[in-house]
Amino acid sequence: MINWFLRQKTSNIDSRLFQLVEIQQANKVLFSLFTRYGDTIITLIVIQEFIEQYPDKEYLILCPRQMEPYVNELLPNITCLPLNKRNIFDLMKANKLLKNWLPDIGFNPWSNGVESCFFLTYCKRFFCYKYFDKPKVINHYEVVRLYLGLKKTIWKINELCPNKKYEKVLICPESTDDRRSITLQSLDKILLKLQDYCPLQITIAAMNKVYEEESFSFFKFKKNEKSSNDFIRLVKQSDIVIAVDSAPLHIALAFNKKVIPIFRITEPKIVLNTGISYIKNL
């Protein structure tokens, strides 16, 4: 029923590209973020840049409840309305807020679903991401910059040297895309290699308990606010994060942690932000 309603509301909408002057003159900006975990983190990082360029505007972010802790952490001064897009009462709450707030322009980076586009229809001007003609091969952060009308950046990375004195190590071996996840055999090799670095505590974080090891702490990802808050604390407490191409990698980089990314099918220049620092090998 809700899906039918949303499809009807977005069937004939005036979604079009913005002129730069429209962004400059807008007072209220809405971001509707209902996409994959990692893409949401990428988007929040670029929204930071957008706000730095336009600090005099009012901002509102709509997102799932499990993503609210990340919004609050990365954009602490921005209003966030968490909701369940399948809950009629949450939709009514968002409807009331948006009608009263009357946003000038709206964006939904990386969000192709009808729900995120529906919320943009409350804006005077909006451009749904699903109509955005993005290049086929482009850095994921750069996609959001292009969509938001920000300047293109020069991609670069900085290599860090490994440290022999890591006390707390966090390993995130899993992605929602199985092709990016590492095997249990590869995880065992990483754990063996870490013995040379004398870590006092190793935590493995994953959705699938197949990655759980008896000798190490295990953090199980769940789709709720508490799990997100717990993971944020875990990342902050870690000295180094070893992660595959997934959301935890972007979270660790956003918190300026030392990171060892593991890429199986992706090129670093496609998924990493410009100017970040990471360790190539232990």
C-alpha positions as CSV (number, residue, x, y, z in Angstrom):
1,M,0.0,0.0,0.0
2,I,2.8,2.4,1.0
3,N,4.8,1.6,-2.1
4,W,1.7,2.1,-4.4
5,F,1.2,5.5,-2.8
6,L,4.8,6.6,-3.2
7,R,4.9,5.4,-6.8
8,Q,1.7,7.5,-7.5
9,K,3.2,10.6,-5.9
10,T,6.4,10.3,-7.9
11,S,5.0,9.3,-11.3
12,N,4.8,12.8,-12.7
13,I,7.3,15.1,-10.9
14,D,9.3,18.1,-11.9
15,S,12.7,16.8,-11.2
16,R,15.5,18.7,-13.0
17,L,19.1,19.8,-12.8
18,F,19.8,22.8,-10.6
19,Q,21.4,26.0,-11.8
20,L,24.2,27.1,-9.5
21,V,22.4,30.3,-8.6
22,E,19.4,28.3,-7.3
23,I,21.7,26.5,-4.8
24,Q,23.3,29.8,-3.8
25,Q,20.0,31.5,-3.3
26,A,18.3,28.6,-1.4
27,N,17.8,29.0,2.4
28,K,16.7,25.5,3.3
29,V,18.2,22.3,1.9
30,L,16.9,18.8,2.4
31,F,18.9,15.6,2.0
32,S,17.0,12.3,1.8
33,L,19.4,9.5,2.4
34,F,18.0,6.0,1.9
35,T,20.7,4.0,0.3
36,R,23.3,1.4,1.2
37,Y,25.4,1.7,4.3
38,G,28.7,2.6,2.7
39,D,27.1,5.0,0.2
40,T,25.5,6.8,3.1
41,I,28.8,7.3,4.8
42,I,30.4,8.5,1.6
43,T,27.5,11.0,1.1
44,L,27.8,12.4,4.6
45,I,31.5,13.1,4.1
46,V,30.7,15.1,0.9
47,I,27.7,16.8,2.6
48,Q,30.3,18.1,5.1
49,E,32.0,19.8,2.1
50,F,28.7,21.1,0.8
51,I,27.9,22.7,4.2
52,E,31.4,24.2,4.4
53,Q,30.8,25.9,1.0
54,Y,27.3,27.0,2.0
55,P,27.4,27.5,5.8
56,D,24.5,30.1,5.9
57,K,21.7,27.6,5.1
58,E,19.4,25.5,7.2
59,Y,19.8,21.8,6.7
60,L,17.7,18.7,7.3
61,I,18.6,15.1,6.8
62,L,16.1,12.2,6.5
63,C,17.6,8.8,7.0
64,P,16.9,5.3,8.5
65,R,17.1,5.0,12.2
66,Q,20.3,2.9,12.2
67,M,22.1,5.8,10.3
68,E,21.2,8.6,12.7
69,P,24.2,7.9,14.9
70,Y,26.5,8.5,11.9
71,V,24.7,11.7,11.0
72,N,25.0,13.0,14.5
73,E,28.7,12.0,14.7
74,L,29.8,13.5,11.3
75,L,27.3,16.4,11.2
76,P,26.6,17.2,14.8
77,N,25.0,20.6,14.2
78,I,22.6,19.4,11.5
79,T,19.0,18.4,12.2
80,C,18.3,14.8,11.5
81,L,14.9,13.0,11.3
82,P,15.3,9.2,11.5
83,L,12.4,7.1,10.3
84,N,11.3,3.8,9.0
85,K,10.2,4.4,5.4
86,R,7.8,1.5,5.6
87,N,6.0,2.8,8.7
88,I,2.9,4.9,8.1
89,F,3.3,6.9,11.3
90,D,6.9,7.8,10.5
91,L,5.7,9.0,7.0
92,M,3.0,11.1,8.6
93,K,5.6,12.6,11.0
94,A,7.9,13.4,8.1
95,N,4.9,14.8,6.1
96,K,4.0,17.2,8.9
97,L,7.6,18.4,9.4
98,L,8.3,19.0,5.7
99,K,5.1,20.8,5.1
100,N,5.9,23.2,7.9
101,W,9.6,23.5,7.1
102,L,9.1,24.1,3.3
103,P,12.6,23.3,2.0
104,D,13.8,25.2,-1.0
105,I,15.9,22.5,-2.7
106,G,16.4,18.8,-2.2
107,F,18.9,16.1,-3.0
108,N,19.0,12.3,-2.5
109,P,22.6,11.2,-3.3
110,W,23.1,7.5,-4.2
111,S,19.4,6.9,-3.3
112,N,17.5,5.3,-6.3
113,G,14.4,4.2,-4.4
114,V,11.0,5.8,-4.8
115,E,10.9,6.7,-1.0
116,S,13.9,9.1,-1.1
117,C,12.6,10.8,-4.2
118,F,9.2,11.2,-2.7
119,F,10.5,13.2,0.2
120,L,12.1,15.6,-2.3
121,T,8.8,16.5,-3.7
122,Y,8.2,18.7,-0.7
123,C,10.9,21.0,-2.0
124,K,10.4,23.9,-4.3
125,R,13.1,22.6,-6.5
126,F,14.6,19.1,-6.5
127,F,16.6,16.7,-8.7
128,C,16.1,13.0,-7.9
129,Y,19.4,11.0,-8.1
130,K,17.9,8.3,-10.3
131,Y,17.6,10.8,-13.1
132,F,21.3,11.9,-12.6
133,D,23.3,10.9,-15.7
134,K,26.6,10.0,-13.9
135,P,29.7,8.7,-15.7
136,K,30.0,4.9,-15.6
137,V,33.5,4.9,-14.0
138,I,34.0,7.6,-11.5
139,N,35.2,7.9,-7.9
140,H,32.2,7.3,-5.5
141,Y,32.9,10.5,-3.6
142,E,33.3,12.4,-6.8
143,V,29.8,11.2,-8.0
144,V,28.2,13.0,-5.0
145,R,30.3,16.1,-5.5
146,L,29.2,16.2,-9.2
147,Y,25.5,15.7,-8.2
148,L,25.7,18.4,-5.5
149,G,27.3,20.9,-7.9
150,L,30.7,20.9,-6.0
151,K,34.0,21.4,-7.7
152,K,35.9,18.3,-8.9
153,T,38.9,17.4,-6.9
154,I,42.2,15.9,-7.9
155,W,42.4,12.3,-6.6
156,K,45.4,11.4,-4.5
157,I,46.3,9.2,-1.6
158,N,49.0,9.4,1.1
159,E,50.8,6.2,2.2
160,L,51.3,5.6,5.9
161,C,54.0,3.5,7.5
162,P,52.9,0.6,9.7
163,N,53.5,0.7,13.4
164,K,54.7,-2.3,15.5
165,K,52.8,-1.2,18.6
166,Y,49.1,-1.5,17.8
167,E,47.2,-2.3,21.0
168,K,43.7,-2.5,19.6
169,V,43.0,-3.8,16.1
170,L,39.6,-3.9,14.4
171,I,39.1,-6.3,11.5
172,C,36.0,-5.9,9.2
173,P,36.3,-8.8,6.7
174,E,32.8,-8.7,5.2
175,S,30.9,-6.7,2.7
176,T,27.2,-7.0,1.6
177,D,28.8,-7.8,-1.8
178,D,30.3,-11.3,-1.3
179,R,32.9,-10.6,-4.0
180,R,34.5,-7.9,-1.8
181,S,34.5,-10.0,1.4
182,I,37.6,-12.0,2.3
183,T,37.7,-15.7,2.8
184,L,38.1,-17.4,6.2
185,Q,41.6,-18.6,5.0
186,S,42.6,-15.0,4.3
187,L,41.3,-13.9,7.7
188,D,43.5,-16.6,9.3
189,K,46.5,-15.2,7.4
190,I,45.8,-11.7,8.6
191,L,45.5,-12.9,12.2
192,L,48.8,-14.8,12.0
193,K,50.5,-11.7,10.5
194,L,49.3,-9.5,13.3
195,Q,51.3,-11.6,15.8
196,D,54.3,-9.6,14.6
197,Y,52.7,-6.4,15.7
198,C,51.9,-7.5,19.3
199,P,48.3,-6.3,19.5
200,L,46.7,-6.7,22.9
201,Q,43.2,-6.9,21.6
202,I,41.7,-8.0,18.3
203,T,38.1,-7.5,17.4
204,I,36.4,-9.0,14.3
205,A,33.2,-7.2,13.2
206,A,30.8,-8.8,10.8
207,M,27.2,-9.6,10.1
208,N,27.9,-13.3,9.6
209,K,29.0,-15.2,12.6
210,V,31.1,-17.5,10.3
211,Y,33.9,-15.0,10.9
212,E,33.8,-15.4,14.6
213,E,37.0,-16.8,16.1
214,E,37.2,-18.3,19.6
215,S,40.5,-16.5,20.5
216,F,39.2,-13.0,19.6
217,S,36.4,-10.6,20.4
218,F,33.5,-10.6,17.9
219,F,31.1,-7.7,17.1
220,K,28.0,-8.6,15.3
221,F,26.5,-5.9,13.0
222,K,22.8,-5.3,13.4
223,K,20.4,-2.9,11.6
224,N,19.5,-0.8,14.6
225,E,20.6,2.5,16.3
226,K,22.3,0.7,19.2
227,S,24.5,-1.3,17.0
228,S,25.5,1.8,15.1
229,N,26.4,3.6,18.3
230,D,28.4,0.6,19.6
231,F,30.3,0.3,16.3
232,I,31.2,4.0,16.4
233,R,32.7,3.6,19.8
234,L,34.5,0.5,18.7
235,V,36.1,2.3,15.8
236,K,37.1,5.3,17.9
237,Q,38.7,3.0,20.5
238,S,40.8,1.1,17.8
239,D,44.3,2.0,16.9
240,I,44.1,0.5,13.4
241,V,41.2,-0.8,11.2
242,I,41.7,-3.5,8.6
243,A,38.6,-3.5,6.3
244,V,37.5,-4.7,2.9
245,D,35.7,-2.3,0.5
246,S,32.7,-1.7,2.7
247,A,31.1,0.9,5.0
248,P,33.4,0.3,8.0
249,L,36.3,1.3,5.7
250,H,34.8,4.7,5.0
251,I,33.7,5.1,8.7
252,A,37.3,4.5,9.9
253,L,38.7,6.9,7.3
254,A,36.1,9.5,8.3
255,F,37.3,9.2,11.9
256,N,41.0,9.6,10.8
257,K,42.0,6.2,11.9
258,K,45.0,4.3,10.5
259,V,43.5,1.9,8.0
260,I,44.6,-1.0,5.9
261,P,42.0,-1.5,3.1
262,I,41.7,-4.8,1.4
263,F,40.5,-4.6,-2.3
264,R,39.5,-7.8,-4.1
265,I,37.5,-6.5,-7.1
266,T,37.7,-2.7,-6.9
267,E,40.4,-0.1,-7.7
268,P,41.3,2.1,-4.8
269,K,40.8,5.2,-6.9
270,I,37.2,4.3,-7.4
271,V,36.1,4.0,-3.8
272,L,38.6,6.0,-1.7
273,N,38.3,9.7,-1.0
274,T,40.9,12.1,-2.2
275,G,43.7,13.1,0.2
276,I,43.2,10.2,2.6
277,S,46.0,8.3,4.2
278,Y,46.2,4.5,4.5
279,I,48.6,1.7,5.0
280,K,49.1,-0.6,2.0
281,N,50.6,-3.5,3.9
282,L,51.4,-4.5,7.4
